Amino acid sequence: MDFKLVLFLLLATLLSVHVQTVNCRPTPQDYQIKGSQTLPIVRATGPESLAFDRYGEGPYTGVSDGRILKWLANESRWIDFATTTPYRNGCEGPQDHVYTESRCGRPLGLSFNQKTGDLYIADAYFGLLVVGPQGGLARSLATEAQGVPFRFLNDVVVDQETGMVYFTDSSTRFQRRDFAYVTLTRDNTGRLLKYDPTNNQVTVLLKNLMFPNGVALIKNSNFILVTETTNGRVLKVSLDPSKVGKFEVFANLPGGPDNIKRNQRGEFWVAVNSNNWESRYGLLVKLSQNGNILKTIKAGDGETWRYSSDAYEKNGDLWIGSVVEPRVVKLEVSN
């Protein structure tokens, strides 16, 4: 069994102990899968986060060997788009990349500035970076905040109105390759941060988080959402400078959440890894603007998809990323 999958299953086991169980009853509103398309990734795994550029092209995703790939829909293939380090010798190939990712990079969260075309990257080891619309070698923006180095950057989101960049550092003790220990030890050193591209300053918005993971902005408001994997919940954090450090629980979830993405209607899709071993594969949870669970999609027997880390809704379809699987899956769904 792949080493990353072993760690993933260990994390799922730990979550079954620590995460508060939420009654998420199946209802007639649950989505039905009408069809699916698999976008296989060769010689790498783990398309953890998905992004589309200002022309609607993509998805773009970071994979286990440190590359950021772009899907060419008209040619049905992936191409190399960007990297986060110039030192790529020995990075690519069929080996288990968990042993080389600290040297080769592990891009996780991706978010475009739709006005400039710049792609912001949260690399677990190399910090916050950006690359232009033509791709290539990404440029480093930040590697620490308040004198504390980043240890495990995870997700990133760009405010399309202000250009501000929000991102998570899942732990200041453990790196990504040791992510299971973040939950095992109930580490609470995670941080939510803001990068201001006008002055290159990084601000810590919230500290003492337990495995902060995905981030998403609430539409037309001054709040941001951050998922806490260890606690199985989503937090709503104020961006008002006069309310620094203020937050409330936005939603409790039936498992450990990974990324969270907002759709065009202002609702949110959360990729959740179930803490119920009767349905050991993941599920996707749709939340209202108030944090209520609206819909769920279960992986079922895992034939179409198994473990999810991201769910991006585009033109009525759901694109699913996974930090452990060698593929992206596009779901055609209906109510």
C-alpha positions in Angstrom: 0.0 0.0 0.0 1.2 3.5 -0.8 2.9 5.3 2.1 0.7 8.4 1.7 -2.4 6.3 1.7 -1.3 4.6 4.9 -0.9 8.0 6.5 -4.3 9.1 5.1 -6.0 6.1 6.6 -4.3 6.7 9.9 -5.6 10.3 9.8 -9.1 9.0 9.1 -8.9 6.6 12.0 -7.8 9.5 14.3 -10.6 11.6 13.1 -13.1 8.9 14.0 -12.0 9.5 17.6 -11.6 13.2 17.7 -14.3 14.6 15.3 -17.7 15.3 16.7 -20.3 13.2 14.8 -23.0 15.2 13.1 -26.3 13.6 12.0 -26.3 14.2 8.2 -29.5 12.3 7.2 -29.9 11.4 3.5 -32.8 13.3 2.0 -34.4 13.6 -1.4 -32.2 16.7 -1.9 -29.1 14.5 -2.1 -27.4 14.8 -5.4 -27.4 11.9 -7.9 -24.4 11.3 -10.1 -25.5 11.2 -13.8 -22.1 10.7 -15.3 -18.4 11.1 -14.7 -15.1 11.7 -16.5 -11.7 10.7 -15.1 -8.6 12.8 -15.9 -5.7 10.4 -15.1 -2.4 11.7 -13.9 0.7 9.7 -15.0 3.7 9.2 -12.8 2.4 11.4 -10.0 -0.5 11.6 -7.6 -2.4 13.9 -5.3 -4.1 16.7 -7.3 -5.0 18.3 -4.0 -6.6 21.6 -5.1 -8.2 22.8 -8.4 -8.3 26.2 -10.0 -9.5 27.7 -13.3 -8.0 30.7 -14.9 -9.8 33.9 -16.1 -10.6 32.4 -19.4 -12.2 29.3 -17.8 -9.4 27.1 -18.8 -8.1 24.3 -16.7 -8.3 22.9 -14.1 -4.8 23.6 -12.8 -3.5 21.4 -10.0 -0.4 20.7 -8.0 0.8 17.1 -7.8 3.1 15.0 -5.7 6.4 15.5 -7.7 6.1 19.3 -7.2 4.7 20.3 -10.6 1.6 22.4 -11.3 -0.3 20.9 -14.2 -2.9 22.4 -16.6 -5.6 20.3 -18.2 -6.0 20.9 -21.9 -9.7 20.0 -22.5 -9.5 20.1 -26.3 -6.6 17.7 -26.3 -7.6 15.6 -23.2 -4.2 15.8 -21.6 -2.2 17.5 -18.9 0.8 19.8 -19.6 3.4 21.2 -17.2 2.5 24.7 -16.2 4.7 25.8 -13.3 7.1 24.7 -10.5 8.0 26.1 -7.2 11.7 25.4 -7.2 14.4 25.4 -10.0 16.1 22.3 -8.4 14.2 19.5 -10.1 16.8 16.8 -10.5 15.4 13.5 -9.5 11.9 14.9 -8.7 9.9 13.3 -11.3 9.3 9.6 -11.8 7.2 6.7 -10.3 8.9 6.8 -6.9 7.0 7.7 -3.7 7.4 11.4 -3.7 6.8 11.8 0.0 10.5 11.3 0.4 11.4 14.0 -2.1 8.7 16.6 -1.6 10.6 18.7 0.9 13.3 19.3 -1.8 11.1 19.3 -4.9 8.1 21.2 -3.5 4.5 20.2 -2.8 2.1 22.8 -4.2 -1.3 22.4 -2.4 -3.6 25.4 -2.5 -4.0 27.3 -5.8 -6.0 30.5 -6.5 -6.0 32.9 -9.4 -6.2 36.6 -9.3 -8.8 36.8 -12.1 -7.9 40.4 -13.0 -4.2 39.9 -13.4 -4.1 36.2 -14.3 -1.5 35.6 -11.6 -1.7 32.2 -9.9 -1.0 32.2 -6.1 0.4 29.0 -4.7 0.5 27.6 -1.2 3.5 25.2 -1.2 3.7 23.0 1.9 7.5 23.5 2.0 8.4 26.7 0.1 5.7 29.0 1.4 3.5 31.4 -0.5 4.5 32.0 -4.2 3.1 33.5 -7.3 3.5 32.7 -11.1 2.3 34.8 -14.0 -0.3 33.7 -16.7 2.4 32.1 -18.8 3.6 29.8 -16.0 7.2 28.8 -15.4 9.1 29.1 -12.2 7.0 30.7 -9.4 8.4 33.6 -7.4 8.5 33.5 -3.6 6.4 36.0 -1.7 6.6 34.9 1.9 8.2 32.1 4.1 7.3 33.3 7.6 5.0 35.5 9.7 5.9 37.4 12.9 9.3 35.7 12.9 7.8 32.2 12.8 8.6 30.2 9.7 5.9 28.5 7.7 6.0 24.7 8.3 2.9 23.5 6.4 1.2 25.9 4.1 -2.0 24.4 2.8 -4.7 26.4 1.1 -5.0 29.9 -0.4 -7.7 32.2 -1.8 -7.6 35.5 -3.5 -10.1 38.3 -2.8 -11.1 39.3 -6.3 -12.2 42.7 -5.2 -9.2 43.8 -3.1 -6.4 41.5 -4.4 -5.7 40.4 -0.8 -4.5 36.8 -0.4 -5.6 34.6 2.5 -3.9 31.3 3.3 -3.4 28.7 6.0 -0.3 27.3 7.8 -1.6 24.0 9.1 1.1 23.7 11.8 4.2 25.4 13.0 5.5 22.1 14.4 4.9 19.5 11.8 5.5 19.4 8.0 3.1 18.0 5.5 4.8 14.6 5.3 4.0 14.2 9.0 0.5 15.5 8.7 -1.1 12.7 10.7 0.7 13.8 13.8 -1.0 17.2 13.6 -4.2 15.4 14.5 -2.6 12.7 16.7 -1.1 15.2 19.0 -4.0 17.6 18.7 -1.6 20.3 17.6 -3.0 23.8 17.9 -0.3 25.8 16.3 -2.0 26.4 13.0 -2.6 29.9 11.6 -4.8 31.9 9.3 -2.9 34.6 7.4 -3.2 37.5 5.0 -0.7 38.6 2.4 -1.0 42.2 1.1 0.5 42.4 -2.5 0.6 46.2 -2.3 3.3 46.2 0.4 4.3 42.5 0.7 3.3 42.3 4.3 2.0 39.2 6.0 -0.5 39.5 8.9 -1.6 36.7 11.2 -5.4 36.9 11.5 -5.9 33.9 13.8 -3.7 31.6 15.8 -4.0 28.4 17.9 -6.0 26.6 15.2 -6.2 22.8 15.1 -5.2 21.8 11.5 -6.5 24.8 9.6 -7.0 23.6 6.1 -9.2 25.1 3.4 -10.2 28.8 3.1 -13.0 30.6 1.3 -14.4 34.1 1.3 -18.1 34.8 2.1 -19.7 36.6 -0.8 -20.3 40.3 -0.3 -19.2 40.3 3.3 -16.2 41.0 5.5 -15.8 37.4 6.7 -13.7 34.4 5.7 -14.2 30.7 6.3 -11.5 28.3 7.4 -11.9 24.5 7.9 -10.4 22.9 11.0 -9.7 19.3 10.1 -9.0 18.0 13.6 -12.2 19.5 15.0 -14.4 18.6 12.0 -15.8 22.1 11.6 -15.8 25.3 9.6 -15.0 28.6 11.4 -16.3 32.0 10.3 -13.6 34.7 10.9 -14.1 38.4 10.9 -11.8 40.4 8.6 -12.7 43.7 10.3 -9.5 45.2 11.7 -11.3 46.1 14.9 -12.3 42.4 15.5 -9.0 40.7 15.0 -9.1 37.2 16.4 -12.9 37.0 16.5 -14.6 33.9 15.1 -17.6 31.7 15.4 -18.5 28.1 14.4 -20.0 28.3 10.9 -20.7 24.5 10.6 -20.0 21.2 12.2 -19.3 18.4 9.7 -19.6 14.6 9.6 -15.9 14.0 9.3 -12.6 15.9 8.8 -12.9 18.7 6.2 -10.2 19.5 3.7 -10.7 22.3 1.2 -13.8 24.5 0.9 -14.8 26.3 -2.3 -17.5 28.9 -2.9 -19.8 28.6 -5.9 -21.4 31.3 -8.0 -24.5 31.4 -5.8 -22.4 32.0 -2.7 -22.8 28.5 -1.3 -19.9 26.3 -0.3 -18.7 22.8 -1.2 -16.5 21.1 1.4 -14.5 17.9 0.8 -15.0 15.8 3.8 -13.3 12.5 4.8 -15.9 10.5 6.6 -15.5 9.3 10.2 -18.0 6.5 9.6 -16.4 3.3 8.7 -19.6 2.0 7.2 -19.0 4.5 4.5 -15.3 4.7 4.7 -14.8 6.8 1.6 -15.2 10.5 1.4 -18.2 12.7 0.8 -18.9 16.2 -0.5 -21.0 18.5 1.6 -22.8 21.6 0.3 -23.3 24.4 2.8 -25.6 27.4 2.6 -24.4 30.9 3.1 -25.6 30.4 6.8 -23.7 27.2 7.3 -26.6 24.8 6.9 -26.0 21.4 5.2 -28.0 21.6 1.9 -26.7 18.6 0.0 -24.4 15.6 0.2 -22.7 13.4 -2.4 -21.2 10.2 -1.1 -18.4 8.3 -2.7 -20.4 5.0 -2.2 -18.3 2.0 -3.1 -15.5 4.2 -4.4 -15.8 3.1 -8.0 -16.1 6.7 -9.4 -14.0 8.4 -6.7 -12.9 7.6 -3.2 -11.0 10.2 -1.2 -11.6 13.9 -1.9 -9.6 17.0 -0.9 -11.4 19.5 -3.1 -14.7 20.1 -4.9 -15.0 22.9 -7.4 -18.4 23.6 -9.0 -18.2 25.0 -12.5 -21.1 25.2 -15.0 -23.1 22.8 -12.9 -20.4 20.1 -12.8 -18.3 19.2 -9.8 -14.5 18.7 -10.3 -13.0 16.6 -7.5 -9.4 16.7 -6.4 -7.7 14.2 -4.1 -4.5 14.4 -2.1 -3.9 10.7 -2.5 -5.3 9.6 -5.8 -3.7 9.8 -9.3 -6.6 11.5 -11.0 -9.1 14.3 -11.1 -12.8 13.4 -11.5 -15.5 15.5 -13.1 -19.0 14.7 -11.9 -22.2 15.5 -13.8 -24.8 15.7 -11.1 -28.5 16.4 -10.7 -30.9 16.9 -7.8 
